[in-house]
Amino acid sequence: MNLGIVGQAVGLFAVTNIDDVVVLALFFAQGAGRRHAARNITVGQYVGFAAIVAVAVTAAFGATFLPERVVPYLGLLPLAIGVRAAVRVWRHRGRGGQEEDERTGPGGPRLLEVAAVTFANGGDNIGVYVPVFATAGIVGMSSYVVVFLALLALWIAAGRYFATRPVVARALSRWGHLLLPMVLIGIGVVILVDGGAFGL
């Protein structure tokens, strides 16, 4: 594997996915103490990112399954999930300790929700990845994909690490249920506005 390509892949991944660490930390905080939450977050992140890479690879070969004008509307996914989470927070606003007791049961972030947020949040990355993949050739493209998937594990570990640091964990435990809907809604709005969806 060409070290130059590896270095470029590391830089490209870091620049295009830096905000994912924050979202992952919020997901891990939401899933703290819940069965299968870490698995759902990890698999969901990989499914969502694999979909981004798959679309970018096929587009690099000339097949466009996701027209450019559709990308801004991906913002509707995190927006809808964020609104749903906000409604859930509103409904449970007076439950206090009862909600904490339920944290040991199943629940937390759902696999498909994490995948949808990952895909929507990285939808604009497709436009960056396509020309890079197209000019890298098959070997270079394969190197990019391998490095991206390896770094994704590091990103997931970083999100979990931040969510479990005592100071961060306390803050997320207290405010995470409010921050997650706000972050998801914010991501959705930014994607829609930046892409000019609905004439914005």
VOSE-972509 format. One line per field, with one value per atom (N, C-alpha, C): residue number from 1; chain; x, y, z; residue in three letters. Coordinates in Angstrom, 1 decimal, always signed. Example, Ala and Ser with C-alpha at 12.3 -4.5 7.8 and 13.67 -1.06 7.14 Angstrom:
BEGIN
k: [1_1_1_2_2_2] .
c: [A_A_A_A_A_A] .
x: [+13.2_+12.3_+13.2_+12.8_+13.7_+12.9] .
y: [-5.7_-4.5_-3.3_-2.2_-1.1_+0.0] .
z: [+7.8_+7.8_+7.8_+7.1_+7.1_+7.9] .
r: [ALA_ALA_ALA_SER_SER_SER] .
REM end
This chain:
BEGIN
k: [1_1_1_2_2_2_3_3_3_4_4_4_5_5_5_6_6_6_7_7_7_8_8_8_9_9_9_10_10_10_11_11_11_12_12_12_13_13_13_14_14_14_15_15_15_16_16_16_17_17_17_18_18_18_19_19_19_20_20_20_21_21_21_22_22_22_23_23_23_24_24_24_25_25_25_26_26_26_27_27_27_28_28_28_29_29_29_30_30_30_31_31_31_32_32_32_33_33_33_34_34_34_35_35_35_36_36_36_37_37_37_38_38_38_39_39_39_40_40_40_41_41_41_42_42_42_43_43_43_44_44_44_45_45_45_46_46_46_47_47_47_48_48_48_49_49_49_50_50_50_51_51_51_52_52_52_53_53_53_54_54_54_55_55_55_56_56_56_57_57_57_58_58_58_59_59_59_60_60_60_61_61_61_62_62_62_63_63_63_64_64_64_65_65_65_66_66_66_67_67_67_68_68_68_69_69_69_70_70_70_71_71_71_72_72_72_73_73_73_74_74_74_75_75_75_76_76_76_77_77_77_78_78_78_79_79_79_80_80_80_81_81_81_82_82_82_83_83_83_84_84_84_85_85_85_86_86_86_87_87_87_88_88_88_89_89_89_90_90_90_91_91_91_92_92_92_93_93_93_94_94_94_95_95_95_96_96_96_97_97_97_98_98_98_99_99_99_100_100_100_101_101_101_102_102_102_103_103_103_104_104_104_105_105_105_106_106_106_107_107_107_108_108_108_109_109_109_110_110_110_111_111_111_112_112_112_113_113_113_114_114_114_115_115_115_116_116_116_117_117_117_118_118_118_119_119_119_120_120_120_121_121_121_122_122_122_123_123_123_124_124_124_125_125_125_126_126_126_127_127_127_128_128_128_129_129_129_130_130_130_131_131_131_132_132_132_133_133_133_134_134_134_135_135_135_136_136_136_137_137_137_138_138_138_139_139_139_140_140_140_141_141_141_142_142_142_143_143_143_144_144_144_145_145_145_146_146_146_147_147_147_148_148_148_149_149_149_150_150_150_151_151_151_152_152_152_153_153_153_154_154_154_155_155_155_156_156_156_157_157_157_158_158_158_159_159_159_160_160_160_161_161_161_162_162_162_163_163_163_164_164_164_165_165_165_166_166_166_167_167_167_168_168_168_169_169_169_170_170_170_171_171_171_172_172_172_173_173_173_174_174_174_175_175_175_176_176_176_177_177_177_178_178_178_179_179_179_180_180_180_181_181_181_182_182_182_183_183_183_184_184_184_185_185_185_186_186_186_187_187_187_188_188_188_189_189_189_190_190_190_191_191_191_192_192_192_193_193_193_194_194_194_195_195_195_196_196_196_197_197_197_198_198_198_199_199_199_200_200_200] .
c: [A_A_A_A_A_A_A_A_A_A_A_A_A_A_A_A_A_A_A_A_A_A_A_A_A_A_A_A_A_A_A_A_A_A_A_A_A_A_A_A_A_A_A_A_A_A_A_A_A_A_A_A_A_A_A_A_A_A_A_A_A_A_A_A_A_A_A_A_A_A_A_A_A_A_A_A_A_A_A_A_A_A_A_A_A_A_A_A_A_A_A_A_A_A_A_A_A_A_A_A_A_A_A_A_A_A_A_A_A_A_A_A_A_A_A_A_A_A_A_A_A_A_A_A_A_A_A_A_A_A_A_A_A_A_A_A_A_A_A_A_A_A_A_A_A_A_A_A_A_A_A_A_A_A_A_A_A_A_A_A_A_A_A_A_A_A_A_A_A_A_A_A_A_A_A_A_A_A_A_A_A_A_A_A_A_A_A_A_A_A_A_A_A_A_A_A_A_A_A_A_A_A_A_A_A_A_A_A_A_A_A_A_A_A_A_A_A_A_A_A_A_A_A_A_A_A_A_A_A_A_A_A_A_A_A_A_A_A_A_A_A_A_A_A_A_A_A_A_A_A_A_A_A_A_A_A_A_A_A_A_A_A_A_A_A_A_A_A_A_A_A_A_A_A_A_A_A_A_A_A_A_A_A_A_A_A_A_A_A_A_A_A_A_A_A_A_A_A_A_A_A_A_A_A_A_A_A_A_A_A_A_A_A_A_A_A_A_A_A_A_A_A_A_A_A_A_A_A_A_A_A_A_A_A_A_A_A_A_A_A_A_A_A_A_A_A_A_A_A_A_A_A_A_A_A_A_A_A_A_A_A_A_A_A_A_A_A_A_A_A_A_A_A_A_A_A_A_A_A_A_A_A_A_A_A_A_A_A_A_A_A_A_A_A_A_A_A_A_A_A_A_A_A_A_A_A_A_A_A_A_A_A_A_A_A_A_A_A_A_A_A_A_A_A_A_A_A_A_A_A_A_A_A_A_A_A_A_A_A_A_A_A_A_A_A_A_A_A_A_A_A_A_A_A_A_A_A_A_A_A_A_A_A_A_A_A_A_A_A_A_A_A_A_A_A_A_A_A_A_A_A_A_A_A_A_A_A_A_A_A_A_A_A_A_A_A_A_A_A_A_A_A_A_A_A_A_A_A_A_A_A_A_A_A_A_A_A_A_A_A_A_A_A_A_A_A_A_A_A_A_A_A_A_A_A_A_A_A_A_A_A_A_A_A_A_A_A_A_A_A_A_A_A_A_A_A_A_A_A_A_A_A_A_A_A_A_A_A_A_A_A_A_A_A_A_A_A_A_A_A_A_A_A_A_A_A_A_A_A_A_A_A_A_A_A_A_A_A_A_A] .
x: [+0.9_+0.0_+0.9_+0.7_+1.4_+1.3_+2.4_+2.3_+1.8_+2.1_+1.5_+0.0_-0.6_-2.0_-2.6_-1.9_-2.4_-2.5_-1.4_-1.4_-2.5_-2.7_-3.8_-5.2_-5.3_-6.6_-6.9_-5.9_-6.0_-6.5_-5.8_-6.2_-7.6_-7.9_-9.2_-10.3_-10.1_-11.1_-11.3_-10.2_-10.3_-11.0_-10.7_-11.3_-12.8_-13.2_-14.6_-15.5_-14.8_-15.6_-15.4_-14.8_-14.5_-15.7_-16.8_-18.0_-18.7_-18.3_-18.9_-18.6_-17.4_-17.0_-18.0_-18.4_-19.4_-20.7_-21.2_-22.4_-22.3_-21.2_-21.0_-20.9_-20.3_-20.2_-21.7_-22.5_-23.9_-24.7_-24.4_-25.1_-24.7_-23.4_-22.9_-23.4_-23.5_-24.1_-25.6_-26.3_-27.7_-27.9_-26.9_-27.0_-26.4_-25.8_-25.1_-26.0_-25.5_-26.3_-27.3_-27.5_-28.5_-27.9_-28.6_-28.1_-28.1_-27.0_-26.8_-26.6_-26.6_-26.4_-25.1_-24.0_-22.7_-22.7_-23.3_-23.3_-24.1_-25.3_-26.1_-25.4_-24.7_-24.0_-22.8_-22.1_-20.9_-21.4_-22.3_-22.8_-23.5_-24.3_-25.0_-24.1_-23.0_-22.0_-21.3_-21.0_-20.3_-21.3_-22.6_-23.6_-23.7_-23.9_-24.1_-22.9_-21.7_-20.4_-20.2_-20.4_-20.3_-21.1_-22.4_-23.3_-22.7_-22.1_-21.4_-20.3_-19.4_-18.3_-18.8_-19.8_-20.4_-20.9_-21.6_-22.1_-21.0_-20.0_-18.8_-18.0_-17.8_-17.1_-17.9_-19.2_-19.9_-20.0_-20.0_-20.0_-18.7_-17.6_-16.3_-16.1_-16.9_-16.9_-17.9_-18.5_-19.5_-20.9_-21.2_-22.7_-23.1_-24.1_-24.6_-26.0_-25.9_-27.2_-27.8_-27.0_-27.6_-27.3_-28.3_-28.1_-27.7_-26.9_-26.4_-27.5_-28.6_-29.7_-30.4_-30.3_-30.9_-30.2_-28.8_-28.0_-28.5_-28.8_-29.3_-30.5_-31.4_-32.6_-32.3_-31.0_-30.6_-30.7_-30.7_-30.8_-32.2_-33.1_-34.4_-34.3_-33.3_-33.1_-32.8_-31.6_-31.3_-32.3_-32.9_-33.9_-35.1_-35.6_-36.7_-36.4_-35.2_-34.8_-34.6_-34.0_-33.9_-35.2_-36.2_-37.5_-38.1_-38.0_-38.6_-37.9_-36.6_-35.9_-36.4_-36.6_-37.1_-38.5_-39.3_-40.7_-40.6_-39.7_-39.5_-39.0_-38.1_-37.6_-38.8_-39.6_-40.7_-41.7_-42.0_-43.0_-42.5_-41.1_-40.6_-40.0_-40.3_-39.7_-39.9_-41.0_-41.3_-41.0_-40.3_-40.2_-39.0_-38.0_-36.8_-36.2_-36.2_-35.6_-36.1_-37.4_-38.0_-37.3_-36.9_-36.2_-34.9_-34.2_-32.9_-32.9_-34.0_-34.2_-34.3_-34.9_-35.1_-33.8_-32.8_-31.5_-30.8_-31.2_-30.5_-31.2_-32.4_-33.1_-32.6_-33.3_-33.0_-33.4_-32.9_-33.3_-32.0_-32.1_-30.9_-31.0_-29.9_-29.9_-30.2_-31.0_-31.3_-30.3_-30.0_-29.0_-29.3_-30.6_-30.9_-30.9_-31.2_-31.2_-29.7_-28.8_-27.4_-26.9_-27.3_-26.9_-27.4_-28.7_-29.3_-28.6_-28.4_-27.7_-26.3_-25.6_-24.2_-24.2_-25.2_-25.2_-25.6_-26.6_-27.0_-26.0_-25.3_-24.3_-23.1_-22.8_-21.7_-22.1_-23.3_-23.8_-23.0_-22.6_-21.8_-20.4_-19.9_-18.6_-18.5_-19.6_-19.6_-19.0_-19.4_-18.9_-17.4_-16.8_-15.4_-14.7_-15.3_-14.7_-14.6_-15.7_-15.8_-14.6_-14.2_-13.1_-11.7_-11.6_-10.4_-10.3_-11.4_-11.5_-11.3_-11.9_-11.8_-10.4_-9.6_-8.3_-7.2_-7.7_-6.7_-6.5_-7.4_-7.3_-7.8_-8.0_-8.6_-7.7_-6.4_-5.5_-5.6_-5.5_-5.5_-6.8_-7.9_-9.3_-9.4_-8.9_-9.0_-8.3_-7.1_-6.3_-7.1_-7.8_-8.6_-9.7_-10.4_-11.5_-11.0_-9.9_-9.3_-9.0_-8.3_-7.9_-9.1_-10.1_-11.4_-12.0_-12.1_-12.8_-12.0_-10.7_-9.9_-10.0_-10.0_-10.1_-11.5_-12.5_-13.9_-13.9_-13.2_-13.1_-12.5_-11.5_-10.8_-11.8_-12.6_-13.6_-14.7_-15.1_-16.1_-15.5_-14.2_-13.6_-13.4_-13.1_-13.0_-14.3_-15.4_-16.7_-17.1_-16.8_-17.1_-16.2_-14.9_-14.0_-14.5_-14.8_-15.3_-16.6_-17.4_-18.7_-18.6_-17.4_-17.2_-16.2_-15.7_-14.8_-15.7_-15.2_-16.1_-16.8_-16.0_-16.5_-17.5_-17.0_-17.9_-19.1_-18.9_-20.0_-21.1_-20.7_-21.6_-22.4_-21.7_-22.3_-23.3_-22.9_-23.8_-24.9_-24.7_-25.7_-26.8_-26.4_-27.3_-28.0_-27.2_-27.7_-27.7_-27.2_-27.1_-28.5_-29.5_-30.8_-31.4_-30.9_-31.3_-30.4_-29.1_-28.1_-28.3_-28.6_-28.7_-29.8_-31.0_-32.0_-31.6_-31.0_-30.5_-29.4_-28.5_-27.4_-27.9_-28.8_-29.4_-30.2_-31.0_-31.9_-30.9_-29.9_-28.9_-28.2_-27.8_-27.2_-28.1_-29.4_-30.4_-30.6_-30.7_-31.0_-29.8_-28.5_-27.3_-27.2_-27.5_-27.5_-28.5_-29.7_-30.8_-30.4_-29.9_-29.7_-28.4_-27.3_-26.1_-26.3_-27.2_-27.5_-28.5_-29.2_-30.2_-31.5_-31.8_-33.0_-34.2_-35.3_-36.5_-36.3_-35.3_-35.0_-34.5_-33.9_-33.4_-32.1] .
y: [-1.2_+0.0_+1.2_+2.2_+3.4_+4.3_+4.6_+5.5_+6.9_+7.4_+8.7_+8.7_+7.6_+7.5_+7.3_+6.5_+6.3_+7.7_+8.5_+9.8_+10.7_+10.6_+11.4_+10.9_+9.6_+9.0_+9.4_+9.4_+9.8_+11.2_+12.1_+13.5_+13.8_+13.1_+13.3_+12.8_+11.6_+11.1_+12.0_+12.5_+13.3_+14.6_+15.3_+16.6_+16.4_+15.3_+15.2_+14.5_+14.0_+13.3_+13.8_+14.9_+15.4_+15.6_+16.0_+16.2_+15.0_+13.8_+12.5_+12.1_+12.6_+12.2_+12.8_+14.0_+14.6_+13.8_+13.5_+12.8_+11.4_+10.7_+9.4_+9.5_+10.5_+10.7_+10.8_+11.6_+11.8_+10.5_+9.7_+8.4_+7.5_+7.5_+6.6_+7.0_+8.3_+8.8_+8.4_+8.5_+8.2_+6.7_+5.9_+4.4_+3.9_+4.7_+4.3_+3.4_+2.2_+1.3_+0.5_+0.7_+0.0_-1.2_-2.3_-3.5_-3.3_-3.7_-3.7_-2.3_-1.3_+0.1_+0.3_-0.2_+0.0_-0.8_-2.0_-2.7_-2.0_-1.5_-0.8_+0.5_+1.2_+2.4_+2.0_+1.0_+0.6_+0.1_-0.9_-1.4_-0.4_+0.5_+1.5_+2.5_+2.8_+3.7_+3.1_+1.8_+1.1_+1.0_+0.7_+0.6_+1.9_+3.0_+4.3_+4.7_+4.5_+4.9_+4.1_+2.8_+1.9_+2.3_+2.8_+3.2_+4.5_+5.4_+6.6_+6.2_+5.2_+4.8_+4.1_+3.2_+2.5_+3.4_+4.5_+5.4_+6.2_+6.6_+7.3_+6.4_+5.1_+4.2_+4.0_+3.8_+3.6_+4.8_+6.0_+7.2_+7.5_+7.0_+7.2_+6.3_+5.3_+4.4_+4.9_+6.0_+6.6_+6.3_+5.5_+5.2_+6.1_+7.0_+7.9_+7.5_+6.8_+6.3_+7.4_+8.4_+9.5_+10.8_+11.3_+12.6_+13.7_+14.6_+15.7_+16.5_+16.7_+17.6_+16.9_+15.6_+14.8_+15.0_+15.2_+15.2_+16.1_+17.4_+18.3_+17.8_+17.0_+16.5_+15.4_+14.9_+13.9_+14.5_+15.9_+16.6_+16.3_+15.8_+15.4_+14.3_+13.4_+12.2_+12.6_+13.3_+13.7_+14.6_+15.5_+16.4_+15.6_+14.6_+13.8_+13.1_+12.5_+11.7_+12.6_+13.8_+14.8_+15.3_+15.5_+16.0_+14.9_+13.6_+12.5_+12.4_+12.6_+12.5_+13.6_+14.8_+16.0_+15.7_+15.1_+14.8_+13.8_+12.8_+11.8_+12.5_+13.4_+14.2_+14.9_+15.6_+16.4_+15.5_+14.3_+13.4_+12.9_+12.7_+12.2_+13.3_+14.5_+15.6_+15.5_+15.0_+15.0_+13.7_+12.7_+11.4_+11.2_+12.0_+12.0_+10.6_+10.1_+8.9_+7.7_+7.7_+6.5_+6.3_+7.4_+7.3_+6.7_+7.1_+6.5_+5.0_+4.6_+3.2_+2.3_+2.9_+2.2_+2.0_+2.7_+2.7_+1.4_+0.5_-0.8_-1.8_-1.4_-2.3_-2.0_-2.7_-2.4_-1.0_-0.5_+0.8_+1.6_+2.9_+3.7_+3.8_+4.3_+4.5_+3.2_+3.3_+2.2_+2.1_+0.9_+0.7_+1.5_+1.4_+2.1_+3.6_+4.1_+5.6_+6.1_+5.3_+5.7_+5.7_+4.6_+4.5_+5.7_+6.0_+7.1_+8.4_+8.7_+10.0_+10.0_+8.9_+8.8_+9.1_+8.4_+8.6_+10.0_+10.6_+11.9_+12.9_+12.8_+13.7_+13.6_+12.5_+12.3_+12.4_+12.7_+12.8_+13.8_+14.9_+15.9_+15.4_+14.4_+13.8_+13.1_+12.6_+11.9_+12.7_+14.0_+14.9_+15.1_+15.0_+15.1_+13.8_+12.7_+11.4_+11.0_+11.3_+10.8_+11.2_+12.5_+12.8_+12.2_+12.1_+11.5_+10.0_+9.3_+7.9_+7.7_+8.6_+8.4_+8.6_+9.4_+9.7_+8.7_+8.0_+7.2_+5.8_+5.4_+4.0_+3.0_+1.8_+0.7_+0.4_+0.3_+0.1_+1.2_+2.4_+3.6_+3.7_+3.5_+3.5_+2.5_+1.3_+0.2_+0.6_+1.3_+1.8_+2.8_+3.7_+4.7_+4.1_+3.1_+2.4_+1.7_+1.0_+0.2_+1.2_+2.3_+3.2_+3.9_+4.2_+4.8_+3.9_+2.6_+1.7_+1.4_+1.5_+1.3_+2.5_+3.7_+4.9_+5.1_+4.5_+4.5_+3.9_+2.8_+2.1_+3.0_+3.8_+4.7_+5.9_+6.3_+7.3_+6.9_+5.6_+5.0_+4.9_+4.5_+4.4_+5.7_+6.8_+8.1_+8.6_+8.4_+8.8_+8.1_+6.9_+6.1_+6.6_+6.9_+7.4_+8.7_+9.7_+11.0_+10.9_+10.0_+9.8_+9.2_+8.5_+7.8_+8.6_+9.7_+10.5_+11.1_+11.0_+11.4_+12.8_+13.8_+15.1_+15.2_+14.6_+14.6_+13.8_+12.6_+11.7_+12.4_+13.1_+13.8_+14.8_+15.6_+16.6_+16.0_+14.9_+14.3_+13.6_+13.0_+12.4_+13.4_+14.6_+15.6_+16.3_+16.6_+17.4_+16.6_+15.4_+14.7_+14.5_+14.2_+13.9_+15.2_+16.3_+17.6_+17.9_+17.6_+18.0_+17.1_+15.8_+15.0_+15.5_+15.7_+16.2_+17.6_+18.5_+19.7_+19.6_+18.7_+18.4_+17.8_+16.8_+16.2_+17.2_+18.0_+18.9_+20.0_+20.4_+21.3_+20.8_+19.5_+18.9_+18.9_+18.5_+18.4_+19.8_+20.8_+22.2_+22.6_+22.4_+22.8_+22.1_+20.8_+20.1_+20.7_+20.9_+21.4_+22.8_+23.7_+25.1_+25.2_+24.5_+24.5_+24.0_+23.0_+22.4_+23.1_+24.1_+24.9_+24.1_+23.1_+22.3_+23.2_+23.0_+23.7_+25.2_+25.5_+26.9_+27.7_+27.1_+27.9_+28.6] .
z: [+0.0_+0.0_+0.0_-0.9_-1.1_+0.1_+0.8_+2.0_+1.7_+0.5_+0.1_+0.1_-0.5_-0.6_+0.8_+1.7_+3.0_+3.8_+3.6_+4.3_+3.8_+2.4_+1.8_+2.3_+2.4_+2.9_+4.3_+5.2_+6.6_+6.7_+5.9_+5.9_+5.4_+4.3_+3.7_+4.6_+5.3_+6.2_+7.4_+8.0_+9.1_+8.9_+7.7_+7.4_+7.1_+6.5_+6.1_+7.1_+8.2_+9.2_+10.6_+10.8_+12.2_+13.0_+12.4_+13.2_+13.7_+13.1_+13.5_+14.9_+15.4_+16.7_+17.7_+17.5_+18.4_+18.4_+17.2_+17.1_+17.7_+17.5_+18.1_+19.6_+20.2_+21.6_+22.2_+21.5_+21.9_+21.8_+20.7_+20.6_+21.8_+22.0_+23.1_+24.5_+24.7_+25.9_+26.0_+24.9_+24.9_+25.2_+24.7_+24.9_+26.1_+27.0_+28.2_+29.1_+29.4_+30.3_+29.6_+28.3_+27.5_+26.8_+26.8_+26.1_+24.6_+24.0_+22.5_+22.0_+22.8_+22.3_+21.5_+22.2_+21.5_+20.2_+20.2_+18.9_+17.8_+18.2_+17.3_+16.7_+17.6_+17.1_+16.2_+16.6_+15.7_+14.4_+14.4_+13.1_+12.3_+12.9_+12.2_+11.6_+12.3_+11.7_+10.5_+10.6_+9.5_+8.3_+8.6_+7.5_+6.8_+7.5_+6.9_+6.2_+6.7_+6.0_+4.8_+4.9_+3.8_+2.6_+2.9_+1.9_+1.2_+2.0_+1.4_+0.5_+0.9_+0.1_-1.1_-1.0_-2.1_-3.2_-2.8_-3.8_-4.4_-3.6_-4.2_-5.2_-4.8_-5.7_-7.0_-7.0_-8.2_-9.0_-8.4_-9.1_-9.8_-9.1_-9.7_-10.9_-11.0_-12.2_-13.3_-13.0_-13.9_-13.7_-12.7_-12.4_-11.3_-11.6_-10.6_-10.1_-8.9_-8.3_-7.5_-7.1_-6.2_-6.9_-7.7_-8.4_-7.5_-7.9_-7.1_-6.5_-7.2_-6.7_-5.5_-5.4_-4.3_-3.0_-3.0_-1.8_-0.7_-1.1_+0.0_+0.8_+0.1_+0.8_+1.8_+1.8_+2.8_+4.2_+4.2_+5.5_+6.2_+5.5_+6.1_+7.0_+6.8_+7.7_+9.1_+9.3_+10.7_+11.3_+10.4_+10.9_+11.5_+10.7_+11.2_+12.5_+12.5_+13.7_+14.9_+14.6_+15.7_+16.3_+15.4_+15.8_+16.6_+16.2_+16.9_+18.3_+18.4_+19.7_+20.6_+20.0_+20.8_+21.3_+20.5_+21.0_+22.1_+22.0_+23.1_+24.4_+24.3_+25.4_+26.1_+25.2_+25.7_+26.5_+25.9_+26.6_+27.9_+28.1_+29.3_+30.2_+30.0_+30.7_+32.2_+32.7_+34.1_+34.8_+34.1_+34.7_+35.5_+35.3_+36.2_+36.4_+37.6_+38.0_+37.3_+36.9_+36.2_+34.9_+34.2_+32.9_+33.2_+34.3_+34.5_+34.8_+35.5_+35.8_+34.5_+33.5_+32.3_+31.5_+31.8_+31.0_+31.0_+32.0_+32.0_+31.0_+30.5_+29.5_+28.1_+27.2_+25.8_+25.4_+24.3_+23.9_+23.4_+23.5_+23.0_+21.5_+20.9_+19.5_+18.7_+17.7_+16.9_+15.7_+15.3_+14.3_+13.0_+12.5_+11.3_+11.5_+12.7_+12.9_+12.8_+13.4_+13.4_+11.9_+11.2_+9.8_+9.0_+9.2_+8.4_+8.7_+10.0_+10.4_+9.8_+9.8_+9.3_+7.8_+7.1_+5.6_+5.3_+5.9_+5.6_+6.0_+7.1_+7.6_+6.6_+6.0_+5.1_+3.6_+3.4_+2.0_+1.1_+1.7_+1.0_+0.8_+1.6_+1.4_+0.0_-0.5_-1.7_-2.8_-2.9_-3.9_-3.8_-2.6_-2.4_-2.8_-2.4_-2.6_-4.1_-4.8_-6.2_-7.1_-7.2_-8.0_-7.5_-6.2_-5.6_-6.0_-5.9_-6.2_-7.7_-8.5_-10.0_-10.5_-9.9_-10.3_-9.7_-8.6_-7.9_-8.5_-9.4_-10.0_-9.0_-9.5_-8.7_-7.4_-7.6_-6.4_-5.4_-5.9_-5.0_-4.3_-5.1_-4.5_-3.4_-3.7_-2.6_-1.4_-1.6_-0.4_+0.4_-0.3_+0.4_+1.2_+0.6_+1.3_+2.5_+2.4_+3.5_+4.7_+4.3_+5.3_+6.0_+5.2_+5.7_+6.7_+6.3_+7.2_+8.5_+8.4_+9.6_+10.5_+9.9_+10.7_+11.3_+10.7_+11.2_+12.6_+12.7_+14.0_+15.1_+14.7_+15.6_+16.0_+15.0_+15.2_+16.2_+16.1_+17.0_+18.4_+18.5_+19.8_+20.4_+19.6_+20.1_+20.7_+19.9_+20.4_+21.7_+21.8_+23.0_+24.2_+23.9_+24.9_+25.5_+24.6_+25.1_+25.9_+25.5_+26.2_+27.5_+27.8_+29.1_+30.0_+29.5_+30.4_+31.5_+32.8_+33.9_+33.7_+33.4_+33.2_+32.1_+30.9_+29.7_+30.0_+30.6_+30.8_+31.7_+32.7_+33.6_+32.8_+32.0_+31.2_+30.2_+29.6_+28.6_+29.3_+30.5_+31.2_+31.6_+31.9_+32.3_+31.1_+30.1_+29.0_+27.6_+27.6_+26.3_+25.6_+26.5_+25.9_+25.2_+25.6_+25.0_+23.8_+24.0_+22.9_+21.7_+21.8_+20.7_+19.7_+20.1_+19.2_+18.5_+19.3_+18.8_+17.8_+18.0_+17.1_+15.8_+15.9_+14.7_+13.9_+14.6_+13.9_+13.2_+13.9_+13.3_+12.1_+12.2_+11.0_+9.8_+10.1_+9.0_+8.4_+9.2_+8.7_+7.9_+8.4_+7.7_+6.3_+6.3_+5.0_+4.0_+4.5_+3.6_+3.1_+4.0_+3.7_+2.8_+3.1_+2.3_+0.9_+0.8_-0.5_-1.3_-0.7_-1.4_-1.6_-0.7_-0.8_-0.6_-1.3_-1.2_-1.5_-2.3_-2.7_-1.6_-0.5_+0.7_+0.3] .
r: [MET_MET_MET_ASN_ASN_ASN_LEU_LEU_LEU_GLY_GLY_GLY_ILE_ILE_ILE_VAL_VAL_VAL_GLY_GLY_GLY_GLN_GLN_GLN_ALA_ALA_ALA_VAL_VAL_VAL_GLY_GLY_GLY_LEU_LEU_LEU_PHE_PHE_PHE_ALA_ALA_ALA_VAL_VAL_VAL_THR_THR_THR_ASN_ASN_ASN_ILE_ILE_ILE_ASP_ASP_ASP_ASP_ASP_ASP_VAL_VAL_VAL_VAL_VAL_VAL_VAL_VAL_VAL_LEU_LEU_LEU_ALA_ALA_ALA_LEU_LEU_LEU_PHE_PHE_PHE_PHE_PHE_PHE_ALA_ALA_ALA_GLN_GLN_GLN_GLY_GLY_GLY_ALA_ALA_ALA_GLY_GLY_GLY_ARG_ARG_ARG_ARG_ARG_ARG_HIS_HIS_HIS_ALA_ALA_ALA_ALA_ALA_ALA_ARG_ARG_ARG_ASN_ASN_ASN_ILE_ILE_ILE_THR_THR_THR_VAL_VAL_VAL_GLY_GLY_GLY_GLN_GLN_GLN_TYR_TYR_TYR_VAL_VAL_VAL_GLY_GLY_GLY_PHE_PHE_PHE_ALA_ALA_ALA_ALA_ALA_ALA_ILE_ILE_ILE_VAL_VAL_VAL_ALA_ALA_ALA_VAL_VAL_VAL_ALA_ALA_ALA_VAL_VAL_VAL_THR_THR_THR_ALA_ALA_ALA_ALA_ALA_ALA_PHE_PHE_PHE_GLY_GLY_GLY_ALA_ALA_ALA_THR_THR_THR_PHE_PHE_PHE_LEU_LEU_LEU_PRO_PRO_PRO_GLU_GLU_GLU_ARG_ARG_ARG_VAL_VAL_VAL_VAL_VAL_VAL_PRO_PRO_PRO_TYR_TYR_TYR_LEU_LEU_LEU_GLY_GLY_GLY_LEU_LEU_LEU_LEU_LEU_LEU_PRO_PRO_PRO_LEU_LEU_LEU_ALA_ALA_ALA_ILE_ILE_ILE_GLY_GLY_GLY_VAL_VAL_VAL_ARG_ARG_ARG_ALA_ALA_ALA_ALA_ALA_ALA_VAL_VAL_VAL_ARG_ARG_ARG_VAL_VAL_VAL_TRP_TRP_TRP_ARG_ARG_ARG_HIS_HIS_HIS_ARG_ARG_ARG_GLY_GLY_GLY_ARG_ARG_ARG_GLY_GLY_GLY_GLY_GLY_GLY_GLN_GLN_GLN_GLU_GLU_GLU_GLU_GLU_GLU_ASP_ASP_ASP_GLU_GLU_GLU_ARG_ARG_ARG_THR_THR_THR_GLY_GLY_GLY_PRO_PRO_PRO_GLY_GLY_GLY_GLY_GLY_GLY_PRO_PRO_PRO_ARG_ARG_ARG_LEU_LEU_LEU_LEU_LEU_LEU_GLU_GLU_GLU_VAL_VAL_VAL_ALA_ALA_ALA_ALA_ALA_ALA_VAL_VAL_VAL_THR_THR_THR_PHE_PHE_PHE_ALA_ALA_ALA_ASN_ASN_ASN_GLY_GLY_GLY_GLY_GLY_GLY_ASP_ASP_ASP_ASN_ASN_ASN_ILE_ILE_ILE_GLY_GLY_GLY_VAL_VAL_VAL_TYR_TYR_TYR_VAL_VAL_VAL_PRO_PRO_PRO_VAL_VAL_VAL_PHE_PHE_PHE_ALA_ALA_ALA_THR_THR_THR_ALA_ALA_ALA_GLY_GLY_GLY_ILE_ILE_ILE_VAL_VAL_VAL_GLY_GLY_GLY_MET_MET_MET_SER_SER_SER_SER_SER_SER_TYR_TYR_TYR_VAL_VAL_VAL_VAL_VAL_VAL_VAL_VAL_VAL_PHE_PHE_PHE_LEU_LEU_LEU_ALA_ALA_ALA_LEU_LEU_LEU_LEU_LEU_LEU_ALA_ALA_ALA_LEU_LEU_LEU_TRP_TRP_TRP_ILE_ILE_ILE_ALA_ALA_ALA_ALA_ALA_ALA_GLY_GLY_GLY_ARG_ARG_ARG_TYR_TYR_TYR_PHE_PHE_PHE_ALA_ALA_ALA_THR_THR_THR_ARG_ARG_ARG_PRO_PRO_PRO_VAL_VAL_VAL_VAL_VAL_VAL_ALA_ALA_ALA_ARG_ARG_ARG_ALA_ALA_ALA_LEU_LEU_LEU_SER_SER_SER_ARG_ARG_ARG_TRP_TRP_TRP_GLY_GLY_GLY_HIS_HIS_HIS_LEU_LEU_LEU_LEU_LEU_LEU_LEU_LEU_LEU_PRO_PRO_PRO_MET_MET_MET_VAL_VAL_VAL_LEU_LEU_LEU_ILE_ILE_ILE_GLY_GLY_GLY_ILE_ILE_ILE_GLY_GLY_GLY_VAL_VAL_VAL_VAL_VAL_VAL_ILE_ILE_ILE_LEU_LEU_LEU_VAL_VAL_VAL_ASP_ASP_ASP_GLY_GLY_GLY_GLY_GLY_GLY_ALA_ALA_ALA_PHE_PHE_PHE_GLY_GLY_GLY_LEU_LEU_LEU] .
REM end
